[in-house]
Amino acid sequence: MPQPTILVVDDEPANLALMREILSDSYHLVFATNGMDALAAAQKHQPIMVLLDIQLPDIDGYEVCRRLAQQPQSRDAIVLFVTSLSDRKMEELGFELGAVDYIVKPLAPSIVRARIKAHLSMVRADRLEKSYLEAISMLGEAAHFNDEATGVHIWRMAAYSAAIARHAGNDAAFCKHIEHAASMHDTGKIGIPQAILQKPGPLTAEEWVIMKTHSQLGYNILARGTSETFQMAKTIALCHHEKWDGSGYPHGLAGSAIPLEARIVAIADVFDALTMRRPYKEPWPMEKALQAIRDGSGRHFDPALVALFFEIIPEIEAIRQHWGQD
């Protein structure tokens, strides 16, 4: 695995030599002795981090920091000021410009290594989180590749689900997981023929048998994930068509035997589906969709969650307006 590239900027040869001694075993180092050379080196080598002195012979470190943020090749670089200046206002200016830390000279090797390692670990965690969320988004979108539903639908109903979960008293972690997991509720539709998904009229009995398999298909796909989000997503995929009175599918679960996350998503999904255009229907007016949710209380939906849903209609409407219509 290639070593991360760090650009070290200092006009004192002794400081550069010390940084080489401290860091060369773990990182690929690039050096510059003035601001303009630092900008050119950042453009060429695209370092993950810049260790930047403030007092330079041409432009100061603050100006270098400003310009690094403007260069596409270096704007994502982590900037740590390494300086003998420890004035509070100067530190504040550095943070305003995007620097993440100050290392004050004289340099202590253990401190330098620890600070760099900590900041790189945070970057790796952020990038991993970004990749994770991108994968969730793509999986949610893929489920509707042959469907008329759009990404707007999955993220709008996911936001509804998070709002219901939050007002039901669940903690922040649960609400975050359900918002991400809800977007994958129809993952199993990947395995349903396009002719069924886009049929502009009622499905035949045989077609319904095929359509209903999407819940188990989704479970089978998502069960491969081991994170809390994917574990919740598999449950939602399997159970979001179960009904409070036991008349749903695939297992005919009833009441509280239906997992909470699936009960929440059932309301969010049906409400959003009613208010959006589909191949077989026009979007329902808000009041008609709300009446359908009322009518489903105690039959299709958990009555306590329906009551809560109606308590937060202003928030639901705000979410609907934020995401817009399909």
C-alpha positions as CSV (number, residue, x, y, z in Angstrom):
1,M,0.0,0.0,0.0
2,P,1.5,3.4,-1.0
3,Q,2.5,5.7,1.8
4,P,0.4,8.9,2.2
5,T,2.0,12.0,0.7
6,I,2.7,14.9,3.1
7,L,4.0,18.3,1.9
8,V,6.3,19.9,4.4
9,V,6.8,23.7,4.0
10,D,9.5,25.5,6.0
11,D,12.4,27.8,5.0
12,E,14.7,26.4,7.7
13,P,16.8,23.4,6.4
14,A,17.2,22.2,10.0
15,N,13.4,22.0,10.4
16,L,13.0,20.1,7.1
17,A,15.7,17.7,8.2
18,L,14.0,17.1,11.5
19,M,10.7,16.4,9.8
20,R,12.4,14.0,7.5
21,E,13.8,12.2,10.5
22,I,10.5,12.1,12.3
23,L,8.2,11.1,9.4
24,S,10.1,9.5,6.5
25,D,9.6,5.9,7.8
26,S,5.8,6.2,7.6
27,Y,5.0,8.8,4.9
28,H,6.1,9.9,1.4
29,L,7.5,13.4,2.0
30,V,7.7,16.4,-0.4
31,F,9.5,19.6,0.7
32,A,9.2,23.3,-0.2
33,T,11.1,26.3,1.3
34,N,8.7,29.1,0.2
35,G,5.1,29.7,-0.4
36,M,5.1,29.7,-4.2
37,D,7.0,26.4,-4.4
38,A,4.6,25.0,-1.9
39,L,1.6,25.8,-4.1
40,A,3.4,24.3,-7.1
41,A,4.3,21.2,-5.1
42,A,0.8,20.8,-3.9
43,Q,-0.6,21.0,-7.4
44,K,1.9,18.4,-8.7
45,H,1.9,15.9,-5.8
46,Q,-1.7,16.3,-4.4
47,P,-0.7,15.7,-0.8
48,I,-3.2,14.4,1.7
49,M,-1.6,16.8,4.3
50,V,0.4,20.0,4.4
51,L,2.6,20.9,7.3
52,L,2.9,24.6,6.9
53,D,5.2,27.2,8.5
54,I,3.7,30.7,8.8
55,Q,6.8,32.7,8.4
56,L,8.0,32.2,4.8
57,P,10.3,34.4,2.7
58,D,7.7,35.3,0.0
59,I,4.1,34.9,0.9
60,D,3.1,33.8,4.4
61,G,1.6,30.6,5.4
62,Y,-1.9,32.1,5.8
63,E,-1.8,33.1,2.1
64,V,-0.6,29.7,1.1
65,C,-3.5,28.2,3.1
66,R,-5.9,30.4,1.2
67,R,-4.5,29.5,-2.2
68,L,-4.4,25.8,-1.4
69,A,-8.1,25.9,-0.8
70,Q,-8.6,27.4,-4.2
71,Q,-6.6,24.8,-6.1
72,P,-8.6,21.8,-7.2
73,Q,-5.6,19.5,-6.6
74,S,-5.0,20.6,-3.1
75,R,-8.3,22.0,-1.7
76,D,-9.0,18.7,0.2
77,A,-5.5,18.6,1.8
78,I,-5.4,18.7,5.6
79,V,-3.4,21.8,6.7
80,L,-1.5,21.8,10.0
81,F,0.4,24.9,10.8
82,V,3.9,24.2,12.3
83,T,5.2,27.4,13.8
84,S,7.0,29.1,16.6
85,L,4.2,31.7,16.7
86,S,1.6,30.9,19.4
87,D,-0.5,34.0,19.4
88,R,-4.2,33.2,20.0
89,K,-5.5,35.6,17.3
90,M,-3.1,34.0,14.8
91,E,-4.3,30.6,15.7
92,E,-7.9,31.7,15.2
93,L,-7.1,33.1,11.8
94,G,-5.5,29.8,10.8
95,F,-8.6,27.9,11.8
96,E,-10.8,30.3,9.9
97,L,-8.8,29.6,6.8
98,G,-9.3,25.9,7.1
99,A,-6.4,24.6,9.1
100,V,-7.2,21.8,11.5
101,D,-4.4,22.1,14.0
102,Y,-1.3,23.9,15.2
103,I,2.0,22.3,16.2
104,V,4.2,24.7,18.0
105,K,8.0,24.6,17.7
106,P,10.3,23.3,19.0
107,L,9.1,20.0,17.6
108,A,8.6,17.0,19.8
109,P,8.7,13.9,17.6
110,S,6.1,12.0,19.5
111,I,3.6,14.9,19.4
112,V,4.2,15.4,15.7
113,R,3.5,11.7,14.9
114,A,0.5,11.5,17.2
115,R,-1.2,14.7,15.8
116,I,-0.6,13.6,12.2
117,K,-1.8,10.0,12.8
118,A,-5.0,11.4,14.6
119,H,-5.9,13.7,11.7
120,L,-5.3,11.1,9.1
121,S,-7.4,8.6,11.0
122,M,-10.3,11.1,11.0
123,V,-9.9,11.7,7.2
124,R,-10.0,7.9,6.6
125,A,-13.1,7.6,8.8
126,D,-14.8,10.4,6.9
127,R,-14.0,8.9,3.5
128,L,-15.2,5.5,4.7
129,E,-18.4,7.0,5.9
130,K,-18.9,8.8,2.6
131,S,-18.3,5.6,0.6
132,Y,-20.7,3.8,2.9
133,L,-23.4,6.3,2.3
134,E,-22.8,6.4,-1.4
135,A,-23.2,2.6,-1.5
136,I,-26.5,2.9,0.3
137,S,-27.7,5.6,-2.1
138,M,-26.7,3.6,-5.1
139,L,-28.4,0.4,-3.8
140,G,-31.6,2.3,-3.1
141,E,-31.6,3.8,-6.6
142,A,-30.8,0.5,-8.2
143,A,-33.9,-1.0,-6.7
144,H,-35.9,1.4,-8.8
145,F,-33.9,1.1,-12.0
146,N,-36.8,-0.7,-13.8
147,D,-39.5,1.1,-11.8
148,E,-41.1,4.4,-12.3
149,A,-40.3,5.5,-8.7
150,T,-37.5,7.9,-8.4
151,G,-34.7,8.7,-5.9
152,V,-36.9,11.5,-4.7
153,H,-39.4,9.0,-3.5
154,I,-36.9,6.9,-1.5
155,W,-35.2,9.9,0.2
156,R,-38.5,11.6,0.9
157,M,-40.0,8.6,2.5
158,A,-36.8,7.9,4.4
159,A,-37.0,11.4,5.8
160,Y,-40.6,10.8,6.9
161,S,-39.4,7.5,8.6
162,A,-36.7,9.4,10.5
163,A,-39.2,12.0,11.6
164,I,-41.7,9.4,12.8
165,A,-39.0,7.5,14.6
166,R,-37.7,10.6,16.3
167,H,-41.1,11.7,17.6
168,A,-41.7,8.1,18.8
169,G,-38.9,8.6,21.3
170,N,-36.1,6.6,19.6
171,D,-32.5,7.7,20.0
172,A,-30.4,9.5,17.4
173,A,-28.6,6.4,16.4
174,F,-31.9,4.6,15.6
175,C,-33.2,7.5,13.7
176,K,-30.0,7.8,11.6
177,H,-30.1,4.1,10.8
178,I,-33.7,4.1,9.8
179,E,-33.3,7.0,7.5
180,H,-30.5,5.2,5.7
181,A,-32.1,1.8,5.9
182,A,-35.5,2.9,4.7
183,S,-34.1,4.0,1.4
184,M,-33.3,0.3,0.7
185,H,-36.8,-1.0,1.5
186,D,-37.5,-2.1,-2.0
187,T,-34.1,-3.5,-2.9
188,G,-35.7,-6.8,-3.9
189,K,-37.4,-5.1,-6.8
190,I,-34.1,-5.6,-8.6
191,G,-35.4,-9.1,-9.2
192,I,-38.9,-8.2,-10.4
193,P,-39.6,-8.1,-14.2
194,Q,-39.9,-4.6,-15.6
195,A,-43.2,-5.5,-17.2
196,I,-44.7,-6.0,-13.8
197,L,-43.1,-3.0,-12.2
198,Q,-44.3,-0.7,-14.9
199,K,-47.6,-2.2,-15.7
200,P,-50.1,0.6,-16.2
201,G,-53.0,-1.2,-14.6
202,P,-53.9,-3.8,-11.8
203,L,-51.7,-6.8,-11.5
204,T,-53.1,-10.3,-12.1
205,A,-53.0,-12.9,-9.3
206,E,-50.0,-14.5,-10.9
207,E,-48.2,-11.2,-11.2
208,W,-48.9,-10.4,-7.5
209,V,-47.3,-13.6,-6.5
210,I,-44.2,-12.5,-8.3
211,M,-44.3,-9.0,-7.0
212,K,-44.6,-10.2,-3.4
213,T,-41.3,-12.0,-3.7
214,H,-39.5,-8.7,-3.6
215,S,-39.6,-8.5,0.2
216,Q,-37.8,-11.9,0.5
217,L,-35.4,-11.0,-2.3
218,G,-34.5,-7.7,-0.6
219,Y,-33.9,-9.5,2.7
220,N,-31.6,-12.0,1.0
221,I,-29.5,-9.3,-0.6
222,L,-29.3,-7.0,2.5
223,A,-28.7,-9.8,4.9
224,R,-25.1,-10.0,3.6
225,G,-24.4,-6.6,5.3
226,T,-23.2,-6.8,8.9
227,S,-23.5,-3.1,9.9
228,E,-26.4,-2.0,12.0
229,T,-27.9,0.0,9.1
230,F,-27.9,-3.1,6.8
231,Q,-29.2,-5.3,9.5
232,M,-32.1,-2.9,10.0
233,A,-32.5,-2.6,6.2
234,K,-33.0,-6.3,5.8
235,T,-35.7,-6.3,8.4
236,I,-37.5,-3.4,6.8
237,A,-37.2,-5.0,3.3
238,L,-38.7,-8.2,4.6
239,C,-41.5,-6.8,6.8
240,H,-42.6,-3.4,5.4
241,H,-45.6,-5.1,3.8
242,E,-46.8,-6.8,6.9
243,K,-50.0,-5.3,8.3
244,W,-51.1,-4.6,11.9
245,D,-54.1,-7.0,11.6
246,G,-52.0,-9.9,10.2
247,S,-53.2,-9.7,6.6
248,G,-49.9,-8.6,5.1
249,Y,-47.0,-10.5,3.6
250,P,-44.7,-12.4,3.5
251,H,-45.3,-14.0,6.9
252,G,-48.6,-12.6,8.1
253,L,-47.1,-11.0,11.2
254,A,-49.5,-9.0,13.3
255,G,-49.3,-6.2,15.9
256,S,-46.1,-5.7,17.8
257,A,-44.6,-8.9,16.2
258,I,-43.9,-6.7,13.3
259,P,-40.5,-5.0,14.0
260,L,-40.9,-1.3,14.9
261,E,-38.7,-0.1,12.0
262,A,-40.9,-1.9,9.5
263,R,-44.1,-0.4,11.1
264,I,-42.7,3.1,10.8
265,V,-41.6,2.6,7.2
266,A,-44.9,1.1,6.3
267,I,-46.7,4.4,7.1
268,A,-44.0,6.5,5.4
269,D,-43.9,4.4,2.3
270,V,-47.7,4.2,1.8
271,F,-48.2,7.9,2.4
272,D,-45.5,8.9,-0.1
273,A,-46.7,6.3,-2.7
274,L,-50.2,7.7,-2.5
275,T,-49.0,11.3,-3.1
276,M,-46.8,10.5,-6.0
277,R,-47.5,9.7,-9.6
278,R,-47.3,6.0,-10.6
279,P,-47.8,4.2,-13.9
280,Y,-51.3,3.1,-12.7
281,K,-52.5,6.3,-11.0
282,E,-52.2,10.1,-10.6
283,P,-50.9,11.5,-7.3
284,W,-53.6,11.7,-4.6
285,P,-54.3,15.1,-3.0
286,M,-52.9,15.5,0.5
287,E,-56.2,15.2,2.3
288,K,-57.2,12.0,0.5
289,A,-53.8,10.4,1.3
290,L,-54.1,11.4,4.9
291,Q,-57.6,9.9,5.1
292,A,-56.2,6.6,3.7
293,I,-53.7,6.5,6.5
294,R,-56.5,7.2,9.1
295,D,-58.6,4.4,7.6
296,G,-55.6,2.0,7.8
297,S,-55.1,2.6,11.5
298,G,-55.5,-0.6,13.4
299,R,-55.8,-2.6,10.2
300,H,-52.7,-1.8,8.0
301,F,-50.8,0.4,10.4
302,D,-49.8,0.6,14.1
303,P,-52.5,2.9,15.6
304,A,-50.1,4.5,18.0
305,L,-47.7,5.4,15.2
306,V,-50.6,6.7,13.1
307,A,-51.7,9.0,15.9
308,L,-48.1,10.2,16.2
309,F,-47.9,10.7,12.4
310,F,-50.9,13.1,12.6
311,E,-49.3,15.0,15.4
312,I,-46.3,15.9,13.2
313,I,-48.2,16.7,9.9
314,P,-46.5,20.2,9.7
315,E,-43.1,18.5,9.7
316,I,-44.2,15.9,7.2
317,E,-45.5,18.6,4.9
318,A,-42.2,20.5,5.3
319,I,-40.3,17.4,4.2
320,R,-42.7,16.9,1.3
321,Q,-42.1,20.5,0.2
322,H,-38.3,20.2,0.7
323,W,-38.0,17.2,-1.6
324,G,-40.6,18.3,-4.1
325,Q,-42.8,16.2,-6.2
326,D,-41.8,13.6,-8.8
